[in-house]
Amino acid sequence: MSKLDIESAIISITKIQEEDYICLTDMAKAKEGDNRAADVIKNWIRTRTTIEFLGTWEAMYNPNFKVAEFDHFKMEAGLPTFVLSPKQWAEKTGAVGIISKSGRYGGTYAHRDIAFEFGAAISPTFKLYLIKEYQRFKAIESNQYNLEWDVKRLLSKANYHIQTDAVQNHILPEKNYAKDKEWLAYAEEADLLNVALFNCTAKDWRELNPVQAKKDLNIRDFASINELAVLSNIESLNAELIKKGIEKSERFIQLREMAVYQLEILDKKNAMKAMKKLAEDVYIEQQKKLGK
């Protein structure tokens, strides 16, 4: 779940079938408050103009759209007694442009085309800010360095599971930890890597960065591309050393030597990839400074 920041209002954005869907509920809350958000959306969707727009969009992109149901709604639109909700619209017509989600990130979400139209209904100014922020979001998403960072982070998480398996199979049985303390053995391995690469334990980082920690972020979420590449390598090495029964103190020496050596080489080779990801647009801003 990603976020757009529009005039200090946080708007959720999610992927559905590889398409961006923006939260209409958040948009309505930004202008009318929590209590009126649902009514704002219902009042917008019941108008003839909106129904015609939604119907045209569905006809273009949704082969399963029920045109007969759409025609029925279009005939009733404008009548004083006509009431329509996003959920009713989707269920009756088989529409895919607007969906209703429940749970933690619940609300009404719409395809970006439709969300922009809703933004115009809120105010022309809001629509312009929405489009500008969305363009910034897509620029960050498609930036080559952000893409590489994401790949390295995913690779790191994959190796995390490889190492977990090694710890569970080779360390926990020997230590005979109680079931509710199995996490402790792995936590120690995680900090072995953290200190080898970042020279800091997870606990130390959390204490120094309480705001980020409350958002469930950790030291690795702010690592550079090069650091993530090295982390992936030392995670794999650690898993192999664990399988060979190498003591933790000796493993740390080898991991530290590899981390320092590899990071020094990578940072000299590419300074951009040595930058910490302290913000989503850090690589874009740096490229602007360098005129790239």
Rosetta silent file (secondary structure, phi, psi, omega in degrees, C-alpha in Angstrom):
SEQUENCE: MSKLDIESAIISITKIQEEDYICLTDMAKAKEGDNRAADVIKNWIRTRTTIEFLGTWEAMYNPNFKVAEFDHFKMEAGLPTFVLSPKQWAEKTGAVGIISKSGRYGGTYAHRDIAFEFGAAISPTFKLYLIKEYQRFKAIESNQYNLEWDVKRLLSKANYHIQTDAVQNHILPEKNYAKDKEWLAYAEEADLLNVALFNCTAKDWRELNPVQAKKDLNIRDFASINELAVLSNIESLNAELIKKGIEKSERFIQLREMAVYQLEILDKKNAMKAMKKLAEDVYIEQQKKLGK
SCORE:     score description
SCORE:     0.000 S_00000001
   1 L     0.000  117.965  179.517    0.000    0.000    0.000 S_00000001
   2 E   -99.900  171.461 -177.244    1.555    3.287   -1.158 S_00000001
   3 E  -132.569  143.755  170.251    0.660    6.851   -0.207 S_00000001
   4 E  -110.693  141.813 -179.883    0.183   10.150   -2.008 S_00000001
   5 E  -112.616  106.243 -177.210    0.662   13.395   -0.087 S_00000001
   6 E  -117.873  106.609 -178.736   -1.705   16.112   -1.318 S_00000001
   7 L    51.097   47.344  178.863   -1.614   19.359    0.646 S_00000001
   8 L    72.525    3.617  175.414   -0.720   17.392    3.824 S_00000001
   9 E   -96.321  131.093 -178.253   -3.572   14.933    3.209 S_00000001
  10 E   -93.347  119.878 -178.174   -2.468   11.292    2.906 S_00000001
  11 E  -113.351  122.980 -179.167   -4.202    9.431    0.069 S_00000001
  12 E   -75.412  147.299  176.316   -3.775    5.653   -0.202 S_00000001
  13 E  -139.077  135.250 -176.198   -2.966    4.047   -3.533 S_00000001
  14 E  -135.461  163.798  179.162   -2.952    0.321   -4.255 S_00000001
  15 E  -100.092  130.498  174.540   -2.352   -2.068   -7.144 S_00000001
  16 E  -134.400  118.548 -176.310   -5.222   -4.114   -8.574 S_00000001
  17 L    52.533   42.485  177.970   -4.522   -6.235  -11.652 S_00000001
  18 L    66.486   14.075  177.667   -1.314   -4.220  -12.144 S_00000001
  19 E  -114.943  149.046  179.476   -3.280   -0.947  -12.298 S_00000001
  20 E   -81.836  127.424  175.850   -3.169    1.924   -9.800 S_00000001
  21 E  -118.830  128.310 -175.967   -6.325    2.470   -7.746 S_00000001
  22 E  -104.512  142.646 -175.133   -6.596    5.620   -5.628 S_00000001
  23 E   -77.406  109.458  177.104   -8.686    5.846   -2.453 S_00000001
  24 H   -67.544  -32.388  179.746  -11.732    8.058   -3.041 S_00000001
  25 H   -61.312  -45.035  177.764  -12.563    7.822    0.663 S_00000001
  26 H   -63.529  -38.806  179.401   -9.250    9.460    1.593 S_00000001
  27 H   -63.294  -45.097 -179.906   -9.816   12.128   -1.046 S_00000001
  28 H   -65.706  -39.763  178.374  -13.283   12.926    0.294 S_00000001
  29 H   -61.944  -36.073 -177.616  -11.994   12.985    3.883 S_00000001
  30 H   -61.916  -29.778 -176.570   -9.309   15.465    2.876 S_00000001
  31 H  -105.606  -31.103 -173.877  -11.933   18.002    1.836 S_00000001
  32 H  -119.491   -5.920 -179.271  -15.057   17.199    3.844 S_00000001
  33 L    90.402  165.737 -176.403  -13.865   15.275    6.916 S_00000001
  34 H   -60.632  -40.926 -172.367  -14.431   11.694    8.074 S_00000001
  35 H   -67.627  -29.022 -174.885  -18.140   12.020    8.791 S_00000001
  36 H  -105.534   -0.422 -174.759  -19.166   13.185    5.324 S_00000001
  37 H   -57.095  -48.579 -178.234  -16.775   11.185    3.140 S_00000001
  38 H   -62.996  -39.970  179.957  -19.238    8.396    2.282 S_00000001
  39 H   -66.645  -37.993  179.036  -22.014   10.876    1.467 S_00000001
  40 H   -60.294  -43.467 -179.448  -19.723   12.897   -0.793 S_00000001
  41 H   -67.242  -43.603  179.611  -18.929    9.777   -2.836 S_00000001
  42 H   -63.508  -41.562  179.197  -22.590    8.696   -3.026 S_00000001
  43 H   -64.925  -33.826  179.227  -23.724   12.149   -4.115 S_00000001
  44 H   -72.787  -44.211 -173.425  -21.078   12.167   -6.829 S_00000001
  45 H   -73.239  -19.755 -176.994  -21.757    8.673   -8.186 S_00000001
  46 L   -83.889   -7.768 -178.299  -25.545    9.163   -8.453 S_00000001
  47 L   -77.780  152.056 -179.778  -25.350   12.014  -10.981 S_00000001
  48 H   -61.409  -41.108 -179.075  -26.049   11.377  -14.662 S_00000001
  49 H   -59.591  -44.625 -179.672  -22.701   12.875  -15.679 S_00000001
  50 H   -66.466  -45.300 -178.885  -20.781   10.515  -13.403 S_00000001
  51 H   -61.715  -40.790  177.981  -22.769    7.438  -14.416 S_00000001
  52 H   -64.847  -40.069  178.199  -22.233    8.201  -18.108 S_00000001
  53 H   -64.383  -47.486 -179.564  -18.508    8.665  -17.501 S_00000001
  54 H   -62.966  -41.858  179.690  -18.244    5.422  -15.511 S_00000001
  55 H   -63.114  -41.609  178.258  -20.284    3.527  -18.093 S_00000001
  56 H   -64.466  -42.484  179.179  -18.102    4.756  -20.939 S_00000001
  57 H   -61.886  -46.611 -179.299  -14.937    3.823  -19.039 S_00000001
  58 H   -63.226  -40.398  179.724  -16.232    0.323  -18.267 S_00000001
  59 H   -62.123  -31.458 -179.510  -17.330   -0.204  -21.888 S_00000001
  60 H   -77.591  -36.745 -169.990  -13.780    0.635  -22.996 S_00000001
  61 H  -118.522   -7.957 -174.730  -11.858   -1.527  -20.511 S_00000001
  62 L  -124.813  100.595 -178.515  -14.230   -4.136  -19.072 S_00000001
  63 L   -66.680  -17.036 -178.969  -15.557   -6.841  -21.447 S_00000001
  64 L   -98.151   11.377 -179.206  -17.807   -8.215  -18.683 S_00000001
  65 L   -66.805  132.491 -178.079  -19.589   -4.920  -18.049 S_00000001
  66 L   -88.901   97.023 -174.772  -23.390   -5.350  -17.874 S_00000001
  67 H   -64.139  -36.741 -178.601  -24.678   -2.700  -20.245 S_00000001
  68 H   -61.612  -42.826  178.276  -28.359   -3.403  -19.502 S_00000001
  69 H   -66.428  -37.560  177.573  -27.876   -2.641  -15.807 S_00000001
  70 H   -61.766  -44.801  179.372  -25.913    0.461  -16.726 S_00000001
  71 H   -60.915  -36.534  178.949  -28.771    1.698  -18.939 S_00000001
  72 H   -63.692  -45.839  178.275  -31.186    1.164  -16.051 S_00000001
  73 H   -63.891  -38.987 -178.020  -29.082    3.326  -13.733 S_00000001
  74 H   -65.054  -34.802  178.912  -28.670    5.974  -16.417 S_00000001
  75 H   -68.446  -35.983 -177.303  -32.435    6.235  -16.837 S_00000001
  76 H   -84.493  -18.885 -178.109  -32.975    6.730  -13.107 S_00000001
  77 L   -57.668  134.710  179.860  -30.091    9.165  -12.632 S_00000001
  78 L    99.492  -20.317  177.590  -31.297   12.632  -11.741 S_00000001
  79 L   -71.620  142.986 -178.213  -34.537   11.500  -10.107 S_00000001
  80 L   -58.010  -29.772 -176.334  -34.960   12.787   -6.523 S_00000001
  81 L   -90.275   -3.923 -175.829  -35.457    9.242   -5.228 S_00000001
  82 L   -75.718  124.999  178.167  -32.442    7.752   -6.989 S_00000001
  83 L  -129.586  138.523 -179.300  -29.736    6.500   -4.604 S_00000001
  84 L  -149.110  136.613  176.660  -26.566    4.649   -5.572 S_00000001
  85 L  -114.016  158.896  177.326  -23.447    3.504   -3.712 S_00000001
  86 H   -56.349  -38.925 -179.844  -20.110    2.381   -5.197 S_00000001
  87 H   -64.840  -42.994  178.054  -20.747   -1.150   -3.918 S_00000001
  88 H   -63.373  -41.845  179.622  -24.172   -1.306   -5.591 S_00000001
  89 H   -59.259  -46.670 -177.962  -22.716    0.023   -8.822 S_00000001
  90 H   -67.456  -43.223 -177.281  -19.984   -2.638   -8.880 S_00000001
  91 H   -68.882  -40.576 -176.344  -22.261   -5.535   -7.894 S_00000001
  92 H   -75.505  -38.610 -174.014  -25.082   -4.705  -10.317 S_00000001
  93 H  -102.348   -9.922 -175.572  -23.007   -3.844  -13.388 S_00000001
  94 L    72.833   24.258 -178.009  -19.900   -5.963  -12.841 S_00000001
  95 L   -66.134  147.716  178.724  -17.841   -2.778  -12.886 S_00000001
  96 L  -119.568   -6.456 -177.581  -14.118   -2.987  -12.156 S_00000001
  97 L   -75.677  -25.880  178.115  -13.243    0.709  -12.162 S_00000001
  98 E  -128.756  131.901  178.526  -14.534    1.275   -8.628 S_00000001
  99 E  -133.926  157.339  175.863  -14.221   -1.207   -5.773 S_00000001
 100 E  -113.569  127.763 -179.689  -15.003   -1.243   -2.070 S_00000001
 101 E  -115.231  145.252  176.215  -12.412   -2.701    0.313 S_00000001
 102 L  -110.991  172.864  178.209  -12.821   -3.643    3.955 S_00000001
 103 L    97.322 -160.924 -173.441  -10.229   -4.054    6.676 S_00000001
 104 L   -57.195  -43.461 -179.687   -7.284   -1.934    7.744 S_00000001
 105 L  -107.487   39.476 -177.832   -7.018   -0.062    4.443 S_00000001
 106 L   -69.955  163.540  179.807  -10.718   -0.195    3.702 S_00000001
 107 E   143.401 -175.173  177.488  -12.642    2.345    1.678 S_00000001
 108 E   -95.901  123.022  179.499  -13.736    3.082   -1.870 S_00000001
 109 E  -115.108  146.379  179.842  -10.944    2.819   -4.434 S_00000001
 110 E  -136.744  148.870  174.165  -11.085    3.821   -8.089 S_00000001
 111 E   -53.717  148.542 -173.821   -8.873    3.435  -11.126 S_00000001
 112 H   -53.724  -36.887  178.513   -6.690    6.505  -11.543 S_00000001
 113 H   -58.096  -44.200 -177.864   -8.767    7.733  -14.529 S_00000001
 114 H   -74.517  -37.227  178.862  -11.885    7.727  -12.377 S_00000001
 115 H   -62.468  -38.563  177.602  -10.084    9.098   -9.323 S_00000001
 116 H   -63.624  -38.531  178.529   -8.951   12.123  -11.340 S_00000001
 117 H   -65.234  -40.942  177.163  -12.564   12.716  -12.379 S_00000001
 118 H   -65.268  -37.410  177.307  -13.652   12.518   -8.747 S_00000001
 119 H   -59.692  -38.547  178.070  -10.863   14.938   -7.865 S_00000001
 120 H   -65.454  -33.750  179.062  -12.325   17.448  -10.320 S_00000001
 121 H   -69.147  -32.786  176.686  -15.703   17.089   -8.602 S_00000001
 122 H   -68.261  -52.229  174.011  -14.078   17.953   -5.271 S_00000001
 123 L  -177.034  144.908  178.197  -12.348   20.981   -6.802 S_00000001
 124 H   -56.929  -37.372  179.960  -10.288   21.751   -9.932 S_00000001
 125 H   -64.010  -43.900  179.413   -7.371   22.722   -7.698 S_00000001
 126 H   -61.105  -41.255  179.604   -7.485   19.412   -5.843 S_00000001
 127 H   -60.335  -43.936 -179.225   -7.467   17.541   -9.168 S_00000001
 128 H   -63.171  -43.113  177.547   -4.351   19.394  -10.327 S_00000001
 129 H   -64.472  -37.848  179.194   -2.509   18.647   -7.080 S_00000001
 130 H   -62.883  -46.932  179.847   -3.611   15.011   -7.325 S_00000001
 131 H   -62.768  -43.847 -179.642   -2.272   14.653  -10.870 S_00000001
 132 H   -62.035  -44.907 -179.515    1.011   16.352   -9.959 S_00000001
 133 H   -67.351  -37.180  178.473    1.543   14.139   -6.905 S_00000001
 134 H   -65.267  -40.798  177.679    0.635   11.020   -8.891 S_00000001
 135 H   -62.348  -39.656  177.007    3.183   11.943  -11.565 S_00000001
 136 H   -63.395  -43.025  179.017    5.817   12.355   -8.844 S_00000001
 137 H   -59.358  -43.965 -178.920    4.846    8.961   -7.428 S_00000001
 138 H   -70.058  -33.518  177.841    5.224    7.274  -10.834 S_00000001
 139 H   -64.416  -40.831  177.395    8.579    8.965  -11.427 S_00000001
 140 H   -65.532  -43.980 -176.633    9.840    7.508   -8.147 S_00000001
 141 H   -62.635  -37.361 -175.295    8.363    4.106   -8.951 S_00000001
 142 H   -94.188   -3.607 -179.354   10.009    3.912  -12.378 S_00000001
 143 L   -62.526  134.758 -174.512   13.382    5.376  -11.391 S_00000001
 144 H   -59.901  -35.138 -178.285   16.167    2.898  -12.218 S_00000001
 145 H   -75.671  -36.845  175.708   17.812    3.232   -8.809 S_00000001
 146 H   -65.422  -39.193  178.496   14.557    2.767   -6.906 S_00000001
 147 H   -63.088  -43.163  179.211   13.816   -0.304   -9.011 S_00000001
 148 H   -66.626  -38.943  178.059   17.245   -1.741   -8.248 S_00000001
 149 H   -60.067  -44.442 -179.622   16.833   -0.910   -4.541 S_00000001
 150 H   -61.471  -42.042  179.548   13.514   -2.780   -4.499 S_00000001
 151 H   -63.046  -45.620  179.850   15.081   -5.807   -6.180 S_00000001
 152 H   -63.268  -37.910 -179.668   17.970   -5.848   -3.716 S_00000001
 153 H   -67.286  -40.965  177.839   15.556   -5.499   -0.775 S_00000001
 154 H   -64.471  -40.367  178.600   13.458   -8.403   -2.051 S_00000001
 155 H   -63.756  -40.106  177.931   16.601  -10.481   -2.525 S_00000001
 156 H   -61.408  -41.860 -179.946   17.668   -9.643    1.009 S_00000001
 157 H   -67.602  -33.733  177.871   14.284  -10.793    2.321 S_00000001
 158 H   -65.984  -43.645  177.849   14.567  -14.027    0.335 S_00000001
 159 H   -66.917  -28.122  175.070   17.970  -14.718    1.870 S_00000001
 160 H   -54.758  -44.777 -178.355   16.458  -13.881    5.254 S_00000001
 161 H   -72.030  -34.638  176.815   14.296  -17.009    4.893 S_00000001
 162 H   -62.306  -44.683 -179.718   17.239  -19.095    3.699 S_00000001
 163 H   -67.494  -39.241  178.035   19.209  -18.084    6.776 S_00000001
 164 H   -57.078  -44.049  179.625   16.185  -18.674    9.036 S_00000001
 165 H   -62.168  -41.706  179.365   15.980  -22.211    7.728 S_00000001
 166 H   -63.525  -42.451  179.755   19.686  -22.730    8.379 S_00000001
 167 H   -63.910  -46.008 -177.673   19.369  -21.419   11.934 S_00000001
 168 H   -64.106  -37.520 -175.670   16.319  -23.557   12.686 S_00000001
 169 H   -84.267  -23.382 -172.625   17.922  -26.691   11.268 S_00000001
 170 H  -119.503  -20.537 -178.348   21.433  -26.249   12.607 S_00000001
 171 L  -109.966  -48.988 -175.402   21.355  -24.044   15.698 S_00000001
 172 H   -58.271  -43.902  179.003   18.007  -24.369   17.439 S_00000001
 173 H   -61.171  -38.757 -179.845   18.158  -28.161   17.812 S_00000001
 174 H   -66.952  -39.452 -178.610   21.646  -27.936   19.350 S_00000001
 175 H   -79.687  -21.087  179.942   20.629  -25.178   21.763 S_00000001
 176 L    56.426   47.133  178.250   17.329  -26.914   22.516 S_00000001
 177 L   -66.955  148.263  172.491   15.450  -23.613   22.876 S_00000001
 178 L   -65.836  154.516 -174.209   11.889  -23.730   24.182 S_00000001
 179 H   -55.595  -39.715 -176.941    9.343  -23.230   21.422 S_00000001
 180 H   -79.298    1.504  179.472    8.448  -19.686   22.470 S_00000001
 181 H  -118.411   11.611 -178.736   12.114  -18.651   22.429 S_00000001
 182 H   -62.774  -33.187 -178.828   13.071  -19.854   18.964 S_00000001
 183 H   -61.059  -28.779 -175.272   12.951  -16.272   17.640 S_00000001
 184 H   -63.454  -40.408 -179.957   15.797  -15.288   19.989 S_00000001
 185 H   -63.041  -40.985  179.106   18.329  -17.441   18.197 S_00000001
 186 H   -71.406  -38.564  179.201   17.446  -15.874   14.877 S_00000001
 187 H   -57.653  -37.456  178.465   17.384  -12.369   16.303 S_00000001
 188 H   -66.013  -37.685  177.827   20.991  -12.892   17.350 S_00000001
 189 H   -67.478  -38.972  178.720   21.883  -13.951   13.822 S_00000001
 190 H   -60.919  -42.483  179.819   20.150  -10.878   12.402 S_00000001
 191 H   -71.995  -26.521  174.396   22.207   -8.637   14.651 S_00000001
 192 H   -59.108  -43.403  178.925   25.348  -10.519   13.689 S_00000001
 193 H   -72.234  -40.730 -179.771   24.719   -9.305   10.142 S_00000001
 194 H   -59.669  -44.961 -179.027   23.597   -5.848   11.232 S_00000001
 195 H   -70.578  -37.718  179.480   26.792   -5.231   13.185 S_00000001
 196 H   -61.587  -38.459 -176.398   28.954   -6.754   10.447 S_00000001
 197 H   -98.039  -49.361 -173.538   27.494   -4.400    7.843 S_00000001
 198 H   -98.494   -8.884 -176.954   25.969   -1.397    9.644 S_00000001
 199 L    58.727   39.445 -176.723   28.013   -1.529   12.863 S_00000001
 200 L  -160.648  136.622  175.615   24.763   -1.253   14.801 S_00000001
 201 L   -81.654  162.123  179.280   22.280   -3.673   16.366 S_00000001
 202 H   -61.368  -39.897  179.936   18.580   -3.507   15.558 S_00000001
 203 H   -63.557  -44.836  178.929   17.807   -2.465   19.140 S_00000001
 204 H   -59.820  -42.198 -179.427   20.344    0.370   19.063 S_00000001
 205 H   -64.152  -43.327 -179.655   18.885    1.614   15.780 S_00000001
 206 H   -62.186  -39.971 -179.812   15.315    1.522   17.116 S_00000001
 207 H   -66.371  -33.046  179.803   16.312    3.498   20.200 S_00000001
 208 H   -84.091  -18.573 -176.897   17.977    6.152   18.044 S_00000001
 209 L  -130.521   62.724 -175.152   15.114    6.233   15.512 S_00000001
 210 H   -63.004  -34.480 -178.888   11.858    5.901   17.508 S_00000001
 211 H   -65.024  -47.815  179.274    9.680    7.645   14.899 S_00000001
 212 H   -66.783  -37.150 -179.230   10.730    5.291   12.105 S_00000001
 213 H   -62.696  -36.547  179.029   10.548    2.289   14.423 S_00000001
 214 H   -66.471  -21.090  178.258    6.896    3.068   15.218 S_00000001
 215 L   -91.118   12.320 -178.989    6.184    2.820   11.486 S_00000001
 216 L    64.777   26.845  175.569    7.597   -0.742   11.495 S_00000001
 217 L   -94.030  154.773  177.926   10.680    0.402    9.601 S_00000001
 218 L  -134.454  178.584 -174.412   14.134   -0.948   10.366 S_00000001
 219 H   -57.441  -31.445 -177.355   17.761   -0.166    9.601 S_00000001
 220 H   -74.279  -22.321  178.573   17.652   -2.141    6.358 S_00000001
 221 H   -70.975  -12.790 -179.608   14.806   -0.021    4.982 S_00000001
 222 H  -114.463   10.960 -178.323   17.210    2.930    4.839 S_00000001
 223 L   -72.665  159.061  174.796   20.195    1.071    3.433 S_00000001
 224 L   -79.559  166.946  176.908   21.905    2.016    0.185 S_00000001
 225 H   -59.523  -42.349  179.675   21.668   -0.183   -2.909 S_00000001
 226 H   -63.751  -40.945  178.984   25.264   -1.259   -2.344 S_00000001
 227 H   -63.274  -39.139  178.831   24.599   -2.135    1.291 S_00000001
 228 H   -67.069  -36.017  177.312   21.639   -4.297    0.288 S_00000001
 229 H   -64.083  -44.784  178.859   23.787   -6.078   -2.286 S_00000001
 230 H   -66.185  -40.929  179.200   26.441   -6.791    0.347 S_00000001
 231 H   -58.046  -42.697  178.429   23.783   -7.807    2.876 S_00000001
 232 H   -59.938  -41.012 -178.642   22.467  -10.379    0.423 S_00000001
 233 H   -68.595  -43.523 -177.618   25.963  -11.796    0.001 S_00000001
 234 H   -75.078  -25.659  174.009   26.798  -12.035    3.698 S_00000001
 235 H   -64.298  -44.201  178.816   23.374  -13.559    4.455 S_00000001
 236 H   -64.220  -43.221  178.744   24.131  -16.354    1.998 S_00000001
 237 H   -61.930  -43.257 -178.453   27.627  -16.790    3.424 S_00000001
 238 H   -62.352  -39.949  178.746   26.291  -16.908    6.981 S_00000001
 239 H   -61.318  -40.441  179.261   23.781  -19.609    6.077 S_00000001
 240 H   -68.528  -40.707  179.565   26.592  -21.739    4.631 S_00000001
 241 H   -65.152  -36.497  177.822   28.843  -21.161    7.645 S_00000001
 242 H   -62.655  -43.858 -179.761   26.009  -22.160    9.978 S_00000001
 243 H   -62.694  -30.726 -179.940   25.548  -25.423    8.084 S_00000001
 244 L   -83.098   -3.791  177.658   29.264  -26.130    8.460 S_00000001
 245 L    78.262   21.713  179.476   29.015  -25.637   12.210 S_00000001
 246 L   -71.019  134.931 -179.559   31.326  -22.611   12.345 S_00000001
 247 L   -62.738  152.463 -175.551   31.195  -20.835   15.708 S_00000001
 248 H   -59.834  -40.786 -178.542   29.454  -17.483   15.873 S_00000001
 249 H   -62.615  -40.682  178.878   32.596  -15.536   16.793 S_00000001
 250 H   -70.741  -38.572  177.947   34.464  -16.901   13.775 S_00000001
 251 H   -60.936  -41.308 -179.226   31.473  -16.309   11.515 S_00000001
 252 H   -61.146  -41.272  179.956   31.331  -12.677   12.601 S_00000001
 253 H   -60.721  -45.712 -179.143   34.988  -12.151   11.672 S_00000001
 254 H   -67.385  -40.618 -179.840   34.429  -13.579    8.192 S_00000001
 255 H   -65.761  -41.912 -179.722   31.178  -11.679    7.678 S_00000001
 256 H   -64.544  -44.017  179.843   32.709   -8.394    8.792 S_00000001
 257 H   -61.583  -43.968  179.444   35.719   -8.809    6.514 S_00000001
 258 H   -64.789  -43.606 -177.674   33.498   -9.573    3.519 S_00000001
 259 H   -61.376  -48.349 -178.599   31.133   -6.674    4.266 S_00000001
 260 H   -63.396  -45.876 -177.564   33.903   -4.075    4.582 S_00000001
 261 H   -63.258  -50.553 -176.420   35.765   -5.335    1.514 S_00000001
 262 H   -68.067  -40.539 -177.893   32.745   -5.574   -0.798 S_00000001
 263 H   -65.628  -38.255  179.397   31.154   -2.312    0.306 S_00000001
 264 H   -62.659  -42.479 -179.931   34.379   -0.379   -0.245 S_00000001
 265 H   -66.822  -46.640 -177.656   34.671   -1.694   -3.805 S_00000001
 266 H   -65.735  -41.135 -179.096   31.007   -1.074   -4.686 S_00000001
 267 H   -65.873  -35.271  177.718   30.925    2.438   -3.220 S_00000001
 268 H   -69.524  -32.036 -176.766   34.007    3.437   -5.206 S_00000001
 269 H   -75.976  -36.870 -176.928   32.442    2.058   -8.376 S_00000001
 270 L  -146.900  103.914 -177.806   29.073    3.830   -8.086 S_00000001
 271 L   -68.284  -32.888 -179.857   28.518    6.746   -5.695 S_00000001
 272 H   -60.881  -43.116 -178.577   24.790    6.962   -6.505 S_00000001
 273 H   -74.990   -8.335  177.089   24.234    3.429   -5.272 S_00000001
 274 H   -86.710   -9.708 -177.656   26.162    4.275   -2.113 S_00000001
 275 L   -72.334  136.825  174.579   23.497    6.802   -1.086 S_00000001
 276 L   -69.305  142.057  178.792   21.251    5.904    1.829 S_00000001
 277 L   -87.738   77.297 -177.379   17.571    5.736    0.894 S_00000001
 278 L   -83.309  -13.568  177.159   16.435    8.341    3.412 S_00000001
 279 L  -152.921  158.836 -177.249   13.451    9.363    1.253 S_00000001
 280 L   -61.446  -33.680 -175.008   11.493    7.909   -1.666 S_00000001
 281 L  -100.692   19.258 -175.158   12.768   10.554   -4.098 S_00000001
 282 H   -60.047  -39.570 -178.380   16.418   10.563   -2.969 S_00000001
 283 H   -74.066  -37.432  178.330   17.728    9.145   -6.255 S_00000001
 284 H   -63.956  -45.108 -179.463   15.601   11.427   -8.417 S_00000001
 285 H   -64.205  -39.439  179.565   16.737   14.525   -6.530 S_00000001
 286 H   -67.637  -38.006  177.772   20.382   13.478   -6.756 S_00000001
 287 H   -63.721  -36.873  177.310   20.065   12.853  -10.494 S_00000001
 288 H   -62.772  -42.426 -179.678   18.646   16.356  -10.899 S_00000001
 289 H   -63.581  -34.669 -178.340   21.639   17.796   -9.038 S_00000001
 290 H   -87.008   -5.401  179.062   24.005   15.881  -11.290 S_00000001
 291 L    72.644   29.394 -179.333   22.076   16.899  -14.397 S_00000001
 292 L   -96.911    0.000    0.000   21.314   13.323  -15.411 S_00000001
